[in-house]
Amino acid sequence: MTTRNVYLVGMMAVGKTTVGRHLASRLDFTFHDTDQVIESRAGADISWIFELEGEERFRDREQQVIEEMTQSERVVLATGGGAVLREANRNLLRDRGIVVYLRSGVDLIIERTRSDRRRPLLQVDDVRERIETLTTERGPLYESVAHLAITVDRRPPKAIATDIHHLLEGLDDRSDTETATEVDRCGP
């Protein structure tokens, strides 16, 4: 079984936190969520940090958490949807563990965020347009950093975690993350 850390990336509301908890349990790893760590340290929720400090300061906090968490061992880390925006974060994630991209369609994200007022980037008139724009901008970044990718649409989180676990075992059998199959692999 893998001894490398596992980092989950993908758009907001694709299930990184829920899948990450299940995966950490399967691997007997510790689970962390960057947004939860930031909120705990700040004593405030993400939307408050965005409103008061702005996105740039939030991204600074996020980068610090990623730097720290990726130095730990036996960790599954769920990252925020925008964590890949900074090259430093992409490098830390890719170099220090196995990155799994959780892919989802726009409709599922809209459905899951419909009543969510805690996501500052979605406090706009046209949520669909914003999600489509974010997906278009971030998709190539997720792909560039990921060792593996898995589509999550309408699948139970436990099943997704099980699939990721099997993919990780397949990587262990090869002992080289760069030889994963093209179907389940992203990036160079």
C-alpha positions in Angstrom: 0.0 0.0 0.0 1.1 3.5 -0.7 3.1 5.4 1.9 3.0 8.6 -0.1 0.6 11.3 0.8 -2.5 11.7 -1.3 -3.8 15.1 -2.3 -7.3 15.7 -3.7 -7.8 18.5 -6.2 -10.9 19.6 -8.1 -13.7 22.1 -8.3 -15.7 23.1 -5.3 -18.5 20.7 -4.2 -17.1 17.7 -6.1 -16.7 15.9 -2.7 -13.0 16.2 -2.0 -13.7 16.4 1.8 -16.1 13.5 2.0 -14.1 11.3 -0.3 -10.9 12.3 1.4 -12.3 11.2 4.8 -13.3 7.8 3.4 -9.9 7.4 1.6 -7.9 8.3 4.7 -9.8 5.7 6.7 -9.2 3.0 4.1 -5.4 3.9 4.0 -5.2 4.4 7.8 -3.9 8.0 7.1 -4.7 11.2 8.8 -7.2 13.4 7.0 -7.0 17.2 6.6 -8.9 19.8 4.6 -7.1 23.0 3.8 -10.3 25.1 4.1 -11.1 23.7 7.5 -7.5 24.3 8.7 -7.6 27.9 7.5 -11.0 28.5 9.2 -9.8 26.9 12.4 -6.7 29.0 12.5 -8.4 32.3 11.5 -11.4 31.7 13.8 -13.6 32.7 10.9 -15.2 31.1 7.9 -13.8 31.4 4.3 -16.4 33.8 3.2 -15.5 36.2 6.0 -11.8 36.0 5.2 -12.6 36.7 1.5 -14.8 39.6 2.4 -12.5 41.2 5.0 -9.0 40.3 3.7 -9.6 39.6 0.0 -8.9 36.6 -2.1 -5.1 37.2 -2.3 -4.7 37.1 1.5 -6.8 33.9 1.6 -4.5 32.4 -1.1 -1.5 33.3 1.1 -3.1 31.4 4.0 -3.9 28.5 1.7 -0.3 28.3 0.4 1.0 28.3 4.0 -1.3 25.4 5.0 -0.4 23.4 1.9 3.3 24.0 2.6 2.9 22.7 6.1 0.5 19.8 5.4 2.6 18.4 2.6 5.5 18.0 4.9 3.6 15.6 7.1 3.5 11.8 6.4 0.6 9.5 5.8 -1.8 12.3 5.0 -4.8 12.6 2.7 -5.3 16.3 2.0 -8.4 17.8 0.5 -7.5 21.1 -1.1 -9.7 24.1 -1.9 -11.0 24.4 -5.5 -8.6 27.3 -6.2 -5.5 25.8 -4.6 -4.1 25.0 -8.0 -4.1 28.7 -9.0 -0.6 29.2 -7.6 2.3 27.5 -9.2 4.0 27.0 -5.8 1.0 25.0 -4.6 0.9 22.9 -7.8 4.7 22.1 -7.4 4.3 21.3 -3.7 1.4 18.9 -4.3 2.9 17.2 -7.3 6.4 16.8 -5.8 5.3 15.7 -2.3 2.7 13.1 -3.0 0.1 11.6 -5.3 -2.4 14.1 -6.7 -5.9 12.8 -7.5 -8.1 15.1 -9.6 -11.8 14.6 -8.8 -13.7 15.6 -12.0 -17.3 16.6 -12.2 -19.8 18.1 -14.5 -21.0 21.7 -14.1 -24.6 20.5 -13.4 -23.6 18.5 -10.3 -21.6 21.5 -8.9 -24.6 23.8 -9.4 -26.9 21.3 -7.8 -24.6 20.9 -4.7 -24.0 24.7 -4.3 -27.5 25.9 -5.0 -28.3 27.0 -1.4 -24.7 27.4 -0.3 -24.0 31.0 0.8 -20.6 30.2 2.2 -18.8 30.1 -1.2 -17.7 33.7 -1.9 -16.9 33.0 -5.6 -20.5 32.0 -6.2 -22.1 35.1 -4.8 -23.0 36.4 -8.3 -26.1 36.7 -10.4 -25.3 34.0 -12.9 -23.9 31.0 -10.9 -23.8 28.7 -13.9 -21.7 31.1 -15.9 -19.3 31.5 -13.0 -18.9 27.8 -12.5 -18.4 27.3 -16.2 -15.8 30.0 -16.2 -14.0 28.6 -13.2 -14.1 25.1 -14.6 -12.6 26.3 -17.9 -9.9 28.2 -16.1 -9.0 25.6 -13.6 -9.5 22.4 -15.5 -6.1 22.5 -17.3 -4.4 23.3 -13.9 -6.0 20.3 -12.2 -4.9 18.1 -15.1 -1.4 19.5 -15.1 -0.8 18.6 -11.4 -2.7 15.3 -11.2 -1.1 11.9 -11.3 -4.6 10.3 -11.4 -8.1 11.5 -12.3 -11.5 10.0 -11.5 -15.0 11.2 -12.5 -17.2 11.6 -9.4 -20.6 12.4 -11.0 -23.5 11.0 -8.9 -21.3 8.3 -7.4 -21.3 7.5 -3.7 -18.2 8.9 -1.9 -17.3 5.5 -0.5 -17.2 4.0 -4.0 -15.0 6.8 -5.2 -12.6 6.3 -2.3 -12.5 2.6 -3.0 -11.7 3.3 -6.7 -9.0 5.7 -5.7 -7.6 3.1 -3.3 -7.5 0.5 -6.1 -5.8 3.0 -8.4 -3.2 3.7 -5.7 -2.5 0.0 -5.3 -2.0 -0.2 -9.1 0.6 2.6 -8.8 2.3 0.7 -6.0 2.5 -2.4 -8.2 4.4 -0.3 -10.8 6.4 1.6 -8.2 6.3 4.7 -10.4 3.4 7.2 -10.6 4.4 8.2 -14.1 3.3 4.8 -15.5 -0.4 5.0 -14.6 -2.8 4.1 -17.4 -3.9 6.9 -19.6 -7.5 6.4 -18.7 -6.9 7.2 -15.0 -3.9 9.5 -15.5 -3.5 13.3 -16.0 -0.5 15.5 -16.6 2.8 15.0 -18.2 
